[in-house]
Amino acid sequence: MTPRLDLIGMAVTDMARTLDFYRRLGVAVPPGAEREPHVEVTLDNGVRLAWDTVETIRSFDPGWTPATGSPRVNLAFRCADPAEVDRWYTELTGAGFHGHLAPWNAFWGQRYAVLHDPDGNGVDLFAPLAAD
């Protein structure tokens, strides 16, 4: 058997703020999870998302330090249509989350926007543009 992608894990400095961000994107994070040091959810496609506090990571990897600079990996969320990209971007930036690239019509045929979650991870919003 070859390995298959099963879980995407992220370190967080503020679990409550991070889970608020992902809940706003429709990720079904259980109530009360913001008080836990490790939170994991299974998405509709079977892939799991997990968040661990920095303290949790350092409990098994004492020398761990967060990456610096631009995000190396972005999570991309497909929206129903181009208007949804704009709506979600506006809602999240209006809630105080960092908008990195405002929505635009990308040359590859998608409405696209990029935000950062509370720990600086890239989160893309996209939807196919209507064919002319």
C-alpha positions as CSV (number, residue, x, y, z in Angstrom):
1,M,0.0,0.0,0.0
2,T,1.2,3.5,-0.8
3,P,0.8,6.3,1.8
4,R,-2.2,8.5,1.3
5,L,-2.8,12.0,2.6
6,D,-5.0,11.6,5.8
7,L,-4.3,14.5,8.1
8,I,-3.1,18.1,7.8
9,G,-1.8,19.3,11.2
10,M,-1.1,22.9,12.2
11,A,0.5,24.5,15.3
12,V,-1.5,27.3,16.9
13,T,-0.7,30.0,19.4
14,D,-4.3,30.9,20.1
15,M,-6.6,27.8,19.8
16,A,-9.9,29.8,20.3
17,R,-9.0,32.4,17.7
18,T,-7.9,29.8,15.2
19,L,-11.0,27.6,15.6
20,D,-13.2,30.7,15.2
21,F,-11.5,31.4,11.8
22,Y,-12.0,27.8,10.6
23,R,-15.6,27.6,11.9
24,R,-16.4,30.7,9.9
25,L,-15.2,28.8,6.8
26,G,-17.7,26.1,7.6
27,V,-15.4,23.5,9.3
28,A,-17.5,21.6,11.8
29,V,-15.4,22.1,14.9
30,P,-17.1,20.8,18.0
31,P,-18.3,23.2,20.7
32,G,-15.8,23.6,23.5
33,A,-12.9,22.4,21.5
34,E,-11.1,25.8,22.0
35,R,-10.2,24.6,25.5
36,E,-8.4,21.5,24.2
37,P,-4.6,21.3,23.4
38,H,-5.3,19.1,20.4
39,V,-8.3,19.4,18.1
40,E,-9.1,17.2,15.1
41,V,-12.0,17.1,12.7
42,T,-12.7,14.9,9.7
43,L,-13.8,16.8,6.5
44,D,-16.5,15.5,4.2
45,N,-13.8,14.2,1.8
46,G,-12.2,12.1,4.7
47,V,-9.1,14.2,5.2
48,R,-8.6,15.3,8.7
49,L,-7.5,18.7,9.9
50,A,-5.8,19.0,13.3
51,W,-4.6,21.8,15.4
52,D,-2.1,21.6,18.3
53,T,-1.0,24.2,20.7
54,V,2.6,25.1,20.7
55,E,2.9,23.7,24.2
56,T,1.5,20.3,23.0
57,I,4.1,20.1,20.2
58,R,6.9,21.1,22.5
59,S,5.8,18.3,24.9
60,F,7.1,15.7,22.4
61,D,9.5,17.9,20.5
62,P,11.2,20.3,23.0
63,G,13.3,22.0,20.3
64,W,10.4,22.8,17.9
65,T,10.2,26.4,16.7
66,P,7.6,27.8,14.3
67,A,8.5,28.5,10.7
68,T,9.2,32.1,9.8
69,G,8.5,34.0,6.6
70,S,5.8,33.4,4.0
71,P,3.5,30.3,4.3
72,R,4.9,27.3,2.6
73,V,1.6,25.5,2.3
74,N,-1.8,27.0,1.8
75,L,-5.2,25.3,2.4
76,A,-7.6,26.1,-0.5
77,F,-11.3,26.2,0.1
78,R,-13.6,25.9,-3.0
79,C,-16.6,28.3,-2.9
80,A,-19.9,27.8,-4.6
81,D,-19.3,30.7,-7.1
82,P,-17.2,33.8,-7.5
83,A,-19.6,35.9,-5.4
84,E,-19.0,33.5,-2.5
85,V,-15.3,34.2,-2.7
86,D,-16.0,37.9,-2.3
87,R,-18.5,37.3,0.5
88,W,-16.2,35.0,2.6
89,Y,-13.2,37.3,2.1
90,T,-15.3,40.3,3.3
91,E,-16.8,38.4,6.2
92,L,-13.4,37.1,7.4
93,T,-11.5,40.3,7.0
94,G,-14.5,42.1,8.6
95,A,-14.1,39.8,11.6
96,G,-10.5,41.0,12.0
97,F,-8.7,38.2,10.2
98,H,-5.8,39.1,7.9
99,G,-6.6,39.5,4.2
100,H,-3.4,38.9,2.1
101,L,-4.7,39.2,-1.4
102,A,-8.2,40.7,-2.1
103,P,-10.4,38.7,-4.5
104,W,-9.4,38.9,-8.2
105,N,-10.1,37.1,-11.4
106,A,-7.1,34.9,-11.9
107,F,-5.7,34.2,-15.4
108,W,-6.2,30.4,-14.8
109,G,-10.0,30.9,-14.8
110,Q,-10.9,31.3,-11.1
111,R,-12.0,34.0,-8.7
112,Y,-9.3,33.8,-6.1
113,A,-8.4,35.4,-2.7
114,V,-5.9,34.7,0.0
115,L,-6.2,35.1,3.7
116,H,-4.0,34.2,6.6
117,D,-5.3,32.3,9.6
118,P,-4.3,33.6,13.1
119,D,-0.9,31.8,12.9
120,G,-0.1,33.1,9.4
121,N,-1.0,29.9,7.5
122,G,-2.2,30.7,4.0
123,V,-5.9,30.0,3.3
124,D,-7.1,30.4,-0.3
125,L,-10.7,30.9,-1.4
126,F,-11.5,30.1,-5.0
127,A,-14.4,29.4,-7.4
128,P,-14.4,28.8,-11.2
129,L,-15.3,31.8,-13.3
130,A,-18.2,31.5,-15.7
131,A,-17.2,30.4,-19.2
132,D,-17.6,33.2,-21.7
